[in-house]
Amino acid sequence: MKTLVKVPENQSTRRKVLKEELKKSENKKKETIRFELKRDDYDELIQLKRKRDKQQKERSVLFFFLGLCITLGSLIIAFNWNFQDSNDGMVLGNLDNDNFEDIQEMPNTEQPPPPPPMILQQPIIVEVPDEMILEEVEVNLDVEITEETIIQEVEFEEVEEEVAEEIFEIVEDAPAPIGGFKEFYSFVSKNLVYPNTARRMAISSRVFVKFVVDEEGKLNNVHVIKGIGGGCDEEAVRVVEMAPNWKPGKQRGRAVKVWMTLPFTFVLEKSS
């Protein structure tokens, strides 16, 4: 549809009105073009943008590998490059003699000669006059030996080796008191005297005594391995030394020496 515009009679105002109308028509045309582009070419613009992003990603990877190759190549070239001075060389003929320093010869240091090897003096043998003749031994070297000569055999006495007697800790048949341990402890209780010192100090505990029962059953080498003091240790040793013989221990059917350890209890009777 065409719009009717009133044109004024004045020429200047007429031009102004025409210019305004032209601007309005141009603006309308631009708006219509923009509107048509937005509606029709929206999908094509999105596809173009996606293609452009894809190309940028591919090019970025390509440019990364190209830069990496260039840097590695430059590093290899830099390490293998032979740096040479710009001066090709010095012409020694142009130098004066003043530029050279006199080289002084260092004198050889005289080392002392090694010490002579030590000569070991041989012992001097001195003849000593025979002042005393301790024993004269007559040796008859003029001896005739025939087939009938009988040579006496020399007999050597065999030296018996001293065998250390072994004292066993554990044997097949252990030693035991004659009559049993009940009889032994009854003997101990009859002969044991509580020491006065231990009684005054109220000492009561166990004394462990160790001794050897030999092949004959005698009690030897009596000593205390754990004592309590106050005279109890000496009293326990005294009673064991005066005890009767035991039945000896046996190893493989033979009587042997055996170590034995027994406790002796010292207990004070409570006064009523």
C-alpha positions as CSV (number, residue, x, y, z in Angstrom):
1,M,0.0,0.0,0.0
2,K,1.2,3.4,-0.9
3,T,1.0,6.2,1.6
4,L,0.0,9.7,0.6
5,V,2.2,12.5,1.9
6,K,1.2,16.1,1.9
7,V,3.9,18.2,0.3
8,P,4.0,21.8,1.5
9,E,4.3,24.5,-0.9
10,N,7.5,26.0,0.5
11,Q,10.5,24.4,-1.2
12,S,12.8,24.2,1.9
13,T,10.2,22.5,4.0
14,R,9.3,20.3,1.1
15,R,12.9,19.0,1.0
16,K,12.9,18.3,4.7
17,V,9.7,16.3,4.5
18,L,11.0,14.2,1.6
19,K,14.3,13.4,3.5
20,E,12.4,12.3,6.6
21,E,10.2,10.0,4.5
22,L,13.2,8.5,2.8
23,K,14.9,7.7,6.1
24,K,11.7,6.1,7.5
25,S,11.4,3.9,4.4
26,E,15.1,2.8,4.6
27,N,14.7,1.9,8.3
28,K,11.7,-0.2,7.6
29,K,13.6,-2.0,4.9
30,K,16.5,-2.8,7.3
31,E,14.1,-4.2,9.9
32,T,12.4,-6.5,7.5
33,I,15.8,-7.8,6.2
34,R,17.0,-8.6,9.7
35,F,13.7,-10.3,10.6
36,E,13.9,-12.4,7.5
37,L,17.5,-13.4,8.2
38,K,16.8,-14.5,11.8
39,R,14.0,-16.7,10.8
40,D,15.2,-18.3,7.6
41,D,19.0,-18.7,8.1
42,Y,19.1,-19.6,11.8
43,D,19.9,-23.2,11.3
44,E,22.6,-22.5,8.7
45,L,24.2,-20.0,11.1
46,I,24.3,-22.7,13.8
47,Q,25.8,-25.2,11.5
48,L,28.5,-22.8,10.3
49,K,29.4,-22.0,13.9
50,R,29.8,-25.7,14.8
51,K,32.0,-26.2,11.7
52,R,34.1,-23.3,12.7
53,D,34.5,-24.6,16.3
54,K,35.5,-28.0,14.9
55,Q,38.0,-26.5,12.6
56,Q,39.5,-24.5,15.4
57,K,39.9,-27.6,17.5
58,E,41.6,-29.5,14.7
59,R,43.9,-26.6,14.0
60,S,44.8,-26.1,17.6
61,V,46.0,-29.8,17.8
62,L,47.9,-29.4,14.6
63,F,49.5,-26.1,15.8
64,F,50.4,-27.8,19.2
65,F,52.3,-30.7,17.4
66,L,53.9,-28.2,15.0
67,G,55.2,-26.1,17.9
68,L,56.4,-29.2,19.8
69,C,58.4,-30.4,16.7
70,I,59.9,-26.9,16.2
71,T,61.0,-26.7,19.9
72,L,62.5,-30.2,19.9
73,G,64.3,-29.4,16.6
74,S,65.7,-26.2,18.0
75,L,66.9,-27.9,21.1
76,I,68.7,-30.7,19.2
77,I,70.3,-28.1,16.9
78,A,71.4,-26.0,19.9
79,F,73.0,-28.9,21.7
80,N,74.8,-30.1,18.5
81,W,75.9,-26.7,17.4
82,N,79.7,-26.2,17.3
83,F,80.5,-22.8,18.6
84,Q,83.6,-21.4,17.0
85,D,85.4,-18.2,17.6
86,S,85.2,-15.6,14.9
87,N,89.0,-15.4,14.8
88,D,90.3,-18.0,12.5
89,G,93.6,-18.1,14.2
90,M,96.4,-16.2,15.5
91,V,99.4,-15.5,13.3
92,L,102.4,-16.1,15.6
93,G,104.7,-14.4,13.2
94,N,103.3,-10.9,13.9
95,L,103.9,-11.2,17.7
96,D,106.9,-9.6,19.3
97,N,109.2,-11.4,21.5
98,D,108.1,-9.2,24.4
99,N,104.7,-10.8,24.5
100,F,106.2,-14.2,25.5
101,E,107.3,-15.0,29.0
102,D,110.4,-16.9,29.7
103,I,109.7,-20.4,30.9
104,Q,111.8,-21.2,33.9
105,E,113.0,-24.7,34.2
106,M,112.2,-26.2,37.5
107,P,115.2,-27.9,39.1
108,N,114.8,-31.6,39.8
109,T,114.4,-32.1,43.5
110,E,117.0,-34.4,44.9
111,Q,115.4,-37.2,46.8
112,P,117.4,-38.8,49.6
113,P,118.6,-42.3,48.8
114,P,116.7,-45.1,50.4
115,P,118.2,-46.4,53.6
116,P,120.4,-49.5,53.3
117,P,118.9,-52.8,54.1
118,M,119.3,-54.0,57.6
119,I,121.9,-56.7,57.9
120,L,121.1,-59.2,60.5
121,Q,124.1,-60.2,62.5
122,Q,124.6,-63.8,63.0
123,P,125.0,-65.0,66.6
124,I,128.6,-65.4,67.6
125,I,129.4,-68.9,69.0
126,V,131.7,-68.7,72.0
127,E,133.3,-71.8,73.2
128,V,132.7,-72.4,76.9
129,P,135.3,-74.5,78.8
130,D,134.0,-77.7,80.3
131,E,134.3,-76.9,83.9
132,M,132.0,-79.6,85.2
133,I,131.1,-82.9,83.6
134,L,127.7,-83.9,84.7
135,E,127.6,-87.4,83.3
136,E,129.8,-89.4,81.1
137,V,128.0,-91.6,78.7
138,E,130.0,-94.3,77.0
139,V,128.8,-95.0,73.5
140,N,130.4,-98.0,71.8
141,L,130.2,-97.4,68.1
142,D,132.3,-100.4,67.1
143,V,129.4,-102.9,67.1
144,E,129.3,-105.7,64.7
145,I,125.8,-106.7,63.6
146,T,125.2,-110.1,62.1
147,E,122.2,-112.1,61.1
148,E,122.2,-113.8,64.4
149,T,122.1,-110.5,66.4
150,I,118.9,-110.0,68.3
151,I,117.7,-106.5,68.7
152,Q,115.7,-106.0,71.8
153,E,112.4,-104.2,71.3
154,V,111.9,-101.0,73.3
155,E,108.6,-100.9,75.1
156,F,107.0,-97.5,75.6
157,E,104.7,-97.0,78.6
158,E,101.3,-95.8,77.6
159,V,100.3,-92.6,79.4
160,E,96.8,-92.7,80.6
161,E,94.8,-89.7,79.5
162,E,93.1,-87.8,82.2
163,V,89.4,-87.9,81.6
164,A,87.4,-85.1,83.2
165,E,84.6,-86.5,85.2
166,E,81.3,-85.4,83.8
167,I,78.5,-84.2,86.1
168,F,75.1,-84.8,84.7
169,E,72.1,-82.5,85.1
170,I,69.5,-85.1,83.8
171,V,70.0,-88.9,83.8
172,E,67.8,-91.9,83.1
173,D,67.6,-92.9,86.8
174,A,67.6,-89.8,89.0
175,P,69.3,-90.1,92.5
176,A,67.0,-90.2,95.5
177,P,67.3,-90.4,99.3
178,I,67.3,-93.9,100.8
179,G,63.7,-94.2,102.1
180,G,62.4,-91.5,99.9
181,F,62.1,-87.7,100.1
182,K,59.7,-88.0,103.0
183,E,62.3,-89.6,105.1
184,F,64.9,-87.0,104.0
185,Y,62.7,-84.0,104.9
186,S,61.9,-85.6,108.3
187,F,65.6,-85.8,108.9
188,V,66.0,-82.2,107.9
189,S,63.2,-81.0,110.1
190,K,64.7,-82.8,113.1
191,N,68.2,-81.4,112.6
192,L,67.4,-77.9,111.2
193,V,67.8,-75.1,113.8
194,Y,66.1,-71.8,113.1
195,P,68.9,-69.1,113.4
196,N,68.5,-66.5,116.1
197,T,69.3,-63.7,113.7
198,A,66.6,-64.7,111.2
199,R,64.2,-65.1,114.1
200,R,64.9,-61.6,115.4
201,M,64.7,-60.1,111.9
202,A,61.5,-62.2,111.2
203,I,63.1,-63.6,108.0
204,S,61.1,-66.4,106.5
205,S,61.4,-67.7,102.9
206,R,63.0,-70.5,100.8
207,V,66.7,-71.3,100.5
208,F,67.7,-73.2,97.3
209,V,70.7,-75.5,97.8
210,K,72.6,-77.3,95.0
211,F,74.8,-80.3,95.5
212,V,76.4,-83.3,93.7
213,V,75.4,-86.9,94.4
214,D,78.5,-89.0,93.4
215,E,78.7,-92.6,92.3
216,E,78.7,-93.8,95.9
217,G,75.7,-91.7,96.9
218,K,77.6,-89.1,98.9
219,L,76.6,-85.5,98.9
220,N,79.4,-83.2,97.8
221,N,80.0,-79.6,96.6
222,V,77.1,-78.2,98.6
223,H,76.4,-74.5,98.0
224,V,73.5,-72.1,98.0
225,I,72.2,-70.7,94.7
226,K,69.5,-68.5,96.2
227,G,69.6,-67.4,99.8
228,I,67.7,-65.2,102.2
229,G,70.4,-64.4,104.7
230,G,70.2,-64.2,108.5
231,G,72.1,-67.4,108.9
232,C,69.5,-69.5,107.1
233,D,71.8,-70.2,104.1
234,E,74.6,-71.6,106.3
235,E,72.1,-73.7,108.3
236,A,70.7,-75.3,105.1
237,V,74.2,-76.2,103.9
238,R,75.1,-77.7,107.3
239,V,72.1,-80.0,107.3
240,V,72.7,-81.2,103.7
241,E,76.4,-82.0,104.5
242,M,75.4,-84.1,107.5
243,A,72.6,-85.9,105.6
244,P,73.0,-89.7,105.0
245,N,74.0,-91.1,101.6
246,W,71.6,-91.2,98.7
247,K,70.9,-93.8,96.1
248,P,73.2,-92.7,93.2
249,G,71.9,-91.8,89.8
250,K,72.5,-94.0,86.8
251,Q,73.1,-93.3,83.1
252,R,73.0,-96.4,80.8
253,G,73.2,-98.7,83.7
254,R,76.3,-97.0,85.2
255,A,76.4,-94.9,88.4
256,V,77.4,-91.3,87.6
257,K,77.6,-87.9,89.3
258,V,74.4,-85.9,89.2
259,W,73.6,-82.3,90.2
260,M,70.6,-81.9,92.5
261,T,68.7,-78.7,93.6
262,L,66.4,-78.8,96.6
263,P,64.4,-76.0,98.4
264,F,64.5,-75.6,102.2
265,T,61.6,-73.6,103.7
266,F,62.2,-71.4,106.8
267,V,58.8,-70.4,108.4
268,L,58.4,-68.7,111.8
269,E,55.7,-70.1,114.0
270,K,53.0,-67.6,114.8
271,S,52.9,-66.8,118.5
272,S,49.4,-67.3,120.0
